[in-house]
Amino acid sequence: MPAKSPLASFAGGIGSILDVVREVDVRPIRAAAETPFVLAFVSATNPSSEHLVMLMYRGQRDHDIPRVRGCVALPFEKREAALRANIAVIVTKEGAVDGADNNAELELVRQLDQLRIPTIVAFLEEKDAISKPFRSSWLPAEPITLHLNTGVLDEADAVKQLVKAVRKLKAVDDLALARHLPAFRETVSRALVDDVAFANAVYATGTGVLEMNPIATIPLNAADMVVLTKTRP
């Protein structure tokens, strides 16, 4: 019996991978990615929250987003709307601000906690300033610091801190975050590939051979997609 040529073996391997790809049901991925949510930024200085919302919509393929916006900026007088959000981000400064304290924001933290709405408190702080001690009264909110350079927000650092903090809460599926908010796409796509790296070795023959398949606007190749769909619950 003649030995099978390397080319024939390679073609057979690709054919096997294509058979597996045909089995893939991408509906759970698409459903997770399209799940609506609300990420509400609340600030007494509304330009701060609007600026951060704008940053959430910058990133890979930022022209391709769902019609329903998942991220909103709320002036403090409309903070009650944050009580219906999936995640709330309170943007403020620790301690006295223009002669005022944080009592109203602390009360909002308590209200959000009672409703079990995951909350982040984003403190605006000059980069070279001496950090003020974090008060336990802010708990259980997750604290982060957004640095300013002479009053100007460090946008790259702000995006990094916010993406990390929001994902840490695990209140919204990563696929939904990446689908709705371009700022999350690079981080989420890298995390997904890392999560399936070991299993993906089984399908290594297909890596780089099959065309990129953008699912939920996240660039994954066919091999990644196979493992991802077969490992998700």
HUDAZI-V538170 format. One record per pair of residues at least 6 apart in sequence whose ideal C-beta (glycine too) atoms are under 6 Angstrom apart, sorted by the first residue. I is the first residue (numbers start at 0). J is the second residue. Records with the same first field share a line. If there is no record, write none. Layout:
# HUDAZI-V538170
I = J, J
This chain:
# HUDAZI-V538170
12 = 204
16 = 205
19 = 225
20 = 221
23 = 225, 228
25 = 214
28 = 214
31 = 172, 174
32 = 174, 175, 178, 215
34 = 175
35 = 67
36 = 69, 85, 171, 175
37 = 84, 85
38 = 69, 70, 86
39 = 71, 73, 81, 84, 87
40 = 48, 51, 52, 72, 88
41 = 73, 78, 81, 89
42 = 48, 90
43 = 75
45 = 74
47 = 90
48 = 72, 90
49 = 72
52 = 70, 72
54 = 154, 158
55 = 70, 180, 182
56 = 181
57 = 182
58 = 181, 182, 184
59 = 181, 184, 185
60 = 216
61 = 181
63 = 216
65 = 179
69 = 179
70 = 180
73 = 80, 81
78 = 107
81 = 87
82 = 114
85 = 170, 171
86 = 117, 170
87 = 111, 116, 118
88 = 119, 121
89 = 104, 120
90 = 121
91 = 104
92 = 123
93 = 122, 131
94 = 131
105 = 136
108 = 140
111 = 118
112 = 139
117 = 168, 170
118 = 140
119 = 141, 164
120 = 137, 140, 142
121 = 143, 145
122 = 144
123 = 145, 147
124 = 144
125 = 147
126 = 146, 148
133 = 142
141 = 164
143 = 160, 164
145 = 157
146 = 153, 156
158 = 182
162 = 183, 186
173 = 187
174 = 215
176 = 183
177 = 183, 184, 187, 217
178 = 215, 216
188 = 217, 218
192 = 223
195 = 226, 227
198 = 226
199 = 222, 226
202 = 222, 225
205 = 221, 222
206 = 222
209 = 221
211 = 218, 220
212 = 221, 224
